[in-house]
């Protein structure tokens, strides 16, 4: 069926151009104007969507053309569209995909799949007419004619408007305005992911400054016109059966230490009949009652090692549950938590659950970073790794393969239906993964 969704993508010529700050400011400005936005992040990054949900209260998810085919990607977008307009934040440079050289996984590829008008953000600091040449190159590379507008960043509005006149005259593309340099109010990477209330207050103050600059200098009416111009999308209805009544209960670790969960994963679990019961490995001393499985996502356990280590009763319950063959999904930080210990950056060791032999320690650089396809004798699923810690026992029950590469390695502890390891899995890349796990949970619970 063909459905109308108002939408735009904010993309940039390269990383560091200010698209995250401008995306956050635009979302806030739209809310201030009485428009209800929803947001999406192109790529596997957990943090921006979590930030949008926590600080803005805006529905947000992840879409990635490496993880899912075109039809599935469109269906995910349609199922999560919730508002008056969708704002999709790009990743890296517009055309940068898998390995930096492929179109798959790029912002542009997602815009192609979703037939979404692109607003290109260009960092114009220290530049003049060269901005026009740069923009012309991006337009020449735009084979689907998706780039509809441009925002200049980090230059003065007066000079930006002069460039804007030339841009519109020479390139026939809409100039939407200039965001000036905003000292002490840019949304840096440290803030993305913070969920402590006092830090949210701090960032909301910053966002109000950014939103005010957006309202003063960006033509929101033209942004809305571009969003309104998006063509209808052909959506294949999701034919997966949605269980109206929960059939199993899954304990989900959710607090400051464990907070990385794809919205799409949670929805797929819920649709499969899983009742999700949150608990905190920091504060709760007991697992939820009557559960048939445990999910421990990634996050920041390294920032809460003392709190996690002293919660001995909960650690003991989790270890006993795993020894009794309760199925578990644990990723990255969640995997580290299940090992015997985690060492901080100074080498001080903190005892953890001890369900998996091995120790986790800080390496000081990204380890096995990027997309992977995981496979064993039963199933194949796609995921992503991003971590500065490593362990001396990462498992050997699955093979991880890098796309467009011969590189592969063993990983994952697959125990009694559990999958425990560093890779973050994107369940919609193979919904059978969830179906199989639910069956293991049902078998464990005697259903």
Secondary structure, 3 states (H helix, E strand, C coil): CEECCCEEEEEECCCCCCHHHHHHHHHHHHHHCCCCEEEEEECCCCHHHHHHHHHHCCCEEEECCCCCCHHHHHHHHHHHCCCCEEEEECCCCCCCCHHHCCCCCCHHHHHHHHCCEEEEEEECCCCCCHHHHHHHHHHHCCCCCCEEEEEEECCCHHHHHHHHHHHHHHHCCEEEEEECCCCCCCCCCCCCCCCCHHHHHHHHHHHHHHHHHHHHHECHHHHHHHHHCCCCEECCCCCCCCCCCCCEEEEEECCCCEEECCHHHHHHHHHCCEEEEEECCCCCCCCCCCCCEEEECEECHHHCHHHHHHCHHHHHHHHHHHHCCCEEEEECHHHHHHEEEEECCCCCEEECCCCEEEEEEECCCCCCCEEEEEECCCCEEEEEECCCEEECCCCCCEEEECCCCCCEEEECEEECCEEEECCEECHHHHCHHHHHHHHHHHHHHCC
